[in-house]
Amino acid sequence: MRGKRLFLTGAMLFLSVSCFLPVFLSSAAEAADAPFHIGIVTGTVSQSEDDLRGAEVSHSTLICGNKL
C-alpha cells in the first residue's frame, strides 16, 4: 500500500513538472520580449491596519451614530 502511494505521488509529480515546465519557460521568454509589463502593487501591513482602523471609525461614526 505504501509503495503504491509513493509510486503514484512520484508519477503525479513527474507528470506535473514535465507538462507545465515548458509552459513556464516559454512564458518567461515571451514576457522578456513583451512591449509592456503588468505590475501589481500591494500595500504594506501597516497601511492595511490604518485602512482597517479608518473603516472602523467611519462605520462607528456614520452607521452607529457614535461620535469620536
Secondary structure, 3 states (H helix, E strand, C coil): CHHHHHHHHHHHHHHHHHHHHHHHHHHHHHHHHCCCCCCCCCCCHHHHHHHHHHHHHHHHHHHCCCCC
